[in-house]
Amino acid sequence: MPVEGFLRHRGLIALAVAGAVVAACLLGVVAPGARTLAPQMTALPPLAITYDLRWLFGNNRPWEGFALTYACLVIARAAISAVAIRLAWPTYLTAPRWGAVFVRCIVFTLVASVLLSPVITLLFGVSLLPFSWPYLAALPAMLLIVIPLAHGGIAGGWWRTLPPARAVGWLLASFVVLSIAAAVMVGLPAPAAVAVAGLAGLANARAWYGVVRAVAMEGAAGNGSWARLWRRREPGGRPRRALPAPISPLAALTAFALLVGVTRLLFVVAGTTPIPGGPGILPTKAAILAASSGQPGDSQADRLTSAVLVIPGFGSSCCSASQSRDLIGPAALVRPFSYAGLDTAGRPLPYGLDATDLPLPLLGDRIAQQVWRLHEETGRPVDIVAESEGTLGVYAMLAEHPGVPVRSVVLLSPIVDPGQAGGQGQAQEPSPGGDAVSNEALTEIVRMAGALSPFGASGAQQLIGSVRADGAAYAAAAVRNGQRIRWLAVIPLADAVTLPVCDLPGNVVVVPALHGSLLGDFAVDKMARRFLTDEQVAGAPQMKDTAEVIAAAAAAWRMPVISGPGLACTG
């Protein structure tokens, strides 16, 4: 084959660069928080389709509007892909007809959309309940699906073959470039961000040229390394037609199924089923009075000037002994929270697997009830140490009970800016045409995930539905009503993938850990105790810088944020 330079395809370069630049300009006006996604407008088809679907699911439309918008997106994406394929086609080879390319691109867009819809639904769930585990599952799943589709729509029999290795390489390189471009665009003024989008568009053009050339050359040679696996020959040596099997869609579906199977296996091997403990032995009245009066000899009681309520996260159990509570302070002052509530004697009730799946208003009420009970018993203001779902309950409590006697709050693995898909700081209104498609799809994904996990098919449906309805409004109200409260947020580095893109406030500490693993970590528990005893707490600055970079790069593959930075960026 003759050598042909990339720069000779000026039409392809103009299309990719202009599309990215125009998208950056428009998003900078109508959706500044999503400007970093602009280069994906002209990306390779599998990545560009994820861009389209995230906008579609993020709009949260009922079925009629969803179907109409989806049809428009399919036609527009197929048209852009068809034009890019023709412009990238090697001039020394006969180019396919426009009509045939357009039809192939429509078919590919439909197939890829169906395969990617579970991943996009999971990302929609992350926008409602932002924590790292579903995002860290969605991103590998997305790559496992798009890799077998790297050549989709380019050749006539794309669905019967796997992509050339070079096409896969260009797809992965494009994924990396788009992530870096998103991270770079975050802190730039508008003109510079548009310029970066243009450079990313140029990289998109080069990826288009590389993929189309690899597929075209393999088709011309007829014996590419991957194609040989599926070619059959007649007894006389003549090539036989390839079997009409959808090889690449089946490969993408198999990869996703393997990921689901591995997830289930991890649950089984890890044995994460929480075992509810028996009710803890509450301290005697004499012990409470002794701790409240600060008798000498107990250094922790001397330093701890308040009572402490410890709220674990989803899937926890109550109320056996806890090293975390022992480290934070004496048992007379440190009390476990029970998702099941209190008995008539004021004891925290033990609870089982499904007790943590609570709607936020009820969770906030129960936290407020137990805060008041602890305050009445000790005569002291109450500090709260809450992890994961417990942080959502704290938001709900402060929103619905602004007068609770809370002095300080330590948030471990906090859910930052919940309910983003419902609007910034506003409760989501129900769709006039019924429940939105994205909401219905999320309900099915939650049911499937619950069936894979030890928590049962119901999973966290009540919690997620409540966060969808009230999460953003509760978080905004907690910021308003919590001005008098001292705050400390300890964020695991893994959760950086779901953090808002901004400079993190000074009361945020980032530690190398996974989501939900901080309560019980000796260093973190010690940090919480230092904060509650009014000692200085500081984290490693480089960890916070790393988290901000990861957040900026990860935002390239999250749901679009229509408005600017969320509440977490303002402290």
Secondary structure, DSSP 8 states (H G I E B T S, - for coil): -----GGG-HHHHHHHHHHHHHHHHHHHHH-GGGGGGGGGGGS-HHHHHHHHHHHHHHT---HHHHHHHHHHHHHHHHHHHHHHHHHHS-TTS----HHHHHHHHHHHHHHHHHHHHHHHHHHHHHHHS--HHHHHHHHHHHHHHHGGGTTTTTSTTGGGS---HHHHHHHHHHHHHHHHHHHHHTTS-HHHHHHHHHHHHHHHHHHHHHHHHHHHHHHHHS--TTGGGG-EE-TTS-EE------HHHHHHHHHHHHHHHHHHHHHHHHT-------------HHHHHHHHHT-TT-HHHHH--SEEEEE--TT----S--HHHHHHS-TTTEEE--TT-B-TTS-B----TTTT---HHHHHHHHHHHHHHHHHHHSS-EEEEEETHHHHHHHHHHHH-TT--EEEEEEES---S--GGG-SSS-----TTSS-HHHHHHHHHHHHHHHHSTT-TTTTHHHHHHIIIIIHHHHHHHHHHTTTSEEEEEEEGGGGGGS-SS---TTEEEES--TT--TT-HHHHHHHHHHHTT------HHHHHHHHHHHHHHGGGS----SS--GGGG-
